[in-house]
Amino acid sequence: MPIIQNENYQRPKWLFNRHLETIYPALFRTVNLQKPVRERITTDDKDFLDLDWYKQESPKLVIINHGLEGNSSRSYILGMAKTFLENKFDVLAWNYRGCGDELNQTPIFYHSGATYDLNRVIEHASPNYEEIYLVGFSLGGNLTLKYMGENGTSTEKIKKAVAISVPLHLSSSSQKISELENTLYSKRFLKTLKEKVQLKAKIHPNDIPVEMLRNVKTLAEFDNYLTGPLHGFADAEEYYEVNSSLYFLDKINKPTLVLNAWNDPFLSKQCFPVDLAKKLEKVYFEFPKNGGHVGFTNKIPKNPYYSEQRAVEFITQDI
């Protein structure tokens, strides 16, 4: 599909650079939303996933996938949930392994390509709905696109998907987030990731090489020593190559929107595949000039964010 040339998004004047666009909503946005109903389901390997339900007896369900070190209560998840609830959808926001209120039980965690857990969530929810839609942010966007490329036809109830601020190419995006200007973000991610590994190592000392943590200074090193090998990959590069959603886009056969801001500090050039975009039939790309990473703050504070507006528009329009 041709790239959507949409200049409707205009960032607030006081968010005058990409870092402010990224940091402000993450730290200061609040969303007033009803308390969800928490449900715990069991995975095939006897682990668990915690699901947050927002139900209003709709036949249509939106499943929201969070980003790296996020969870179902982050403001960007709640904002998206609120917007879809206002448009008469049920909403399910779920927590990846180790991202809820309790550490998961098996040695493995979550990762950018763990579509087996997303598939488990969809299988659990599917019997109660006529239509299912997927929305993913950042790592969750990569997960969403990979799932759509792998399984888009296996469940006819899945109609469309939206992926926001997606690191389509994991290797180069990992290098991008480790650049000097992104030190604040990478250190924050590494801090919480290392804390989880140390806690997990107390439960599974023979499976978690905690001694390697002292050598880990970047996210790529974390993936090389831990994420990759712990989840069955030789190293970080194999993990990145196998799971980058860029390589699954041509297999997607349901309408899917990718919304990536050109000024996103986390995304490499490979996350804006202009030439490929023109060849794909079902994947739509929108690359606004501004937006930051999981930003897209609205000029009018009480209004939905641009990413929320676009997700609803795309999912509800006829294509």
Secondary structure, DSSP 8 states (H G I E B T S, - for coil): ---B--------TT--SHHHHHHHHHHH--------EEEEEE-TTS-EEEEEEE-SS-SEEEEEE--TT--TTSHHHHHHHHHHHHTT-EEEEEE-TT-SSS--SSS----TT-HHHHHHHHHHHGGG-SEEEEEEETHHHHHHHHHHHHHTTT-TTEEEEEEES--SSHHHHHHHHTSGGGHHHHHHHHHHHHHHHHHHHHH-TTT--GGGGGG--SHHHHIIIIIHHHTT-SSHHHHHHHH-GGGGGGG--S-EEEE--TT-TT--GGG--HHHHTT-SSEEEE--S--TTTT---SSTTS--HHHHHHHHHHHS--
